[in-house]
Structure formats: structure tokens, C-alpha cells
Amino acid sequence: MKKDYIPILEYIGDISMKEFVKVMKALADPCRVKIVKMLQRRTMCVCELREALRISQPSVSKHLKILEDAGFVEHKKDGLWVEYYPADGGRSPYVASLLGNLRHWLESENEIKELMHKLPDIKKENICCL
């Protein structure tokens, strides 16, 4: 017998798998992991992230868009700047779990240590062009 409808449980299962894959893909890039780690320390604008990672502004924006679409980061307008910060994980149990674990994971990695060490010296007022 042919199905002319999608049972609700199968539909929900498909959405969950798609969401899970989107979340995992968002953290599949080292730059995006570094962005999340930095934002867990403090809010940052694109210029500050660009300075910390030493990549182009369009690349930072692309990474932020992927992280935002997956539910890892959010943004707010702060005067002339757009500040990015970690999401609360309320949109996805996968994101909530990963954000909680990422606070502790990779802390002993040299790349992460170096980034965290230079964060206090990276200030938007000194580097952003307005």
C-alpha cells in the first residue's frame, strides 16, 4: 500500500537528523571552533575576530553566518558595532550540549591558549574602521 502522507514521527526524525548534521558541520571548521571559544570569553565584533584569527573580514562574516544559522551564536547592535556572543542553546539540544562541553574542551591546545592570551589586547576601539 502506497503512503500518501508523512507520519509525524518520521517527519520529526528527519528534522532532528538535519538539525544534528547542520550543528556538527558548523563546528567542522577550526576557525569556527576558535570563534565559539573566543565568544565564550567575551562578546566581539567582526573586526576583533578578524584581528584575532588573522583572516579576512568576509571570511569571518561567512563563519559567523554558519554559526548563527546552526544556533551557536547570536548578535546585537551596540552603537556603531554589531556584537556577537554565544547563544544560550535554547534552539537546539545539540548546540546546548556542545556549547557546555566546548567551555572545557581544547583549553590545553596551544592555538587556543595563544588566542585567549591575546584577547585582552584586541579592542574594537583600536582596530575597527568606522
N, C-alpha and C positions, 0 to 999 in steps of 0.2 A: 504494500500500500504506500503510495506516494505522500510525503508530508507537504502540506500547503501552508504550514505555519512553523514558526520557530518557537519551540518550548522555552519558557522563560529561564529555566535553569541553564540550558545550553547557551542562551544569549548572554547571560551574566558571566558564565565561564569564559566565553570568548572575549568579553570586555576585560576581564581580570587578566587574562593572558596578554592581551595587547598592552594594557597598562604596565604590567610587570616588565615586558620587553622594552617598552619606552623608558621606564625608570632605569633599567640596567644599562641600556645603550647610552643614557645621559651620563653615566659615570664610567663609561668605557674609554674615556679620553683623559690622559694625565692632567692636561690643563684644566679640565672641568673639575676634577678631584681637587686640584690645588685651589681653584676658585671657591669651592664649597668650604674647604679647610680655612681659608683666609676669612671668608664671610662669617664663619663660626666664631672668629675672634672679634670682628668689628664690621660695621657697615662700611661699604666702599663704593665709590663711583667708578665709572668705566676708566677714567684717566688713571686712577690709583691702581686698578687691577692691571692695566696696560703696563704701567711702570714696574710693578712687582714681577710680572711674568715676562716682561721684555718681548711682547708680541704686539702686533698692530691693533689699532682700535677696532677695525671691522672684525678681526678675529675674536677679540674679547666680546664684542656685541653678539656675534654668532653663538659663542659658547654660552653666554647668559640667556639667550633666547631658548636654546635647547634645555638648559637647566630650569628655566621658568616654565616652559611647556610641560616638563616632566613633574613639576611641583616642588623642586628643590629650593628655588629662590623666588623672592618677590621684590618689588621695588616701590619706592615712594619718592615724590618730588620734594626736594629740600632747597627752596630758593632757586638758585640757578642750576643746581645739580640734581641728578637722579641717583638716589642711594639704593644700593642692592643689599639685601640681608637674607639670611636663611628663612625659609618658610617654616611654619610650625608643624608641617607634616600631616595636617588635618585632611588634606585632599586624598591622601593615599597611605595605607598602612605600610606599603613597601618603602615609601620615602621616609615615613616617620621612623621606621626601624633602622634604615641606613643612616639617616642623619644622627640618630642617637649613637650608633656604633662608630661613625666617622669621627666623632669628637675624640675618640680614644685610639682609633686605628692610625697607623702611619706616623705617629708622633716621633718615633726614633729615626725616621728616614731623613737622611742628610738634606735632600731637596726641601722637605717640609720645614726642617729646623732652620735652614737658611732663609726661607721665605718669612717665617714667623719672627726671626731675628731682625729683618729689615722693615717689617711692617710699621713700627713706631715712627720711622723716619720718612715714610711715604705719606705726605699730606696733600690733599687736593688743592689747598690754597697756594702751595708752592709749585705745582706741576700742571694744573689744568689751565687750558687756554679758554678764556670766555669772550 
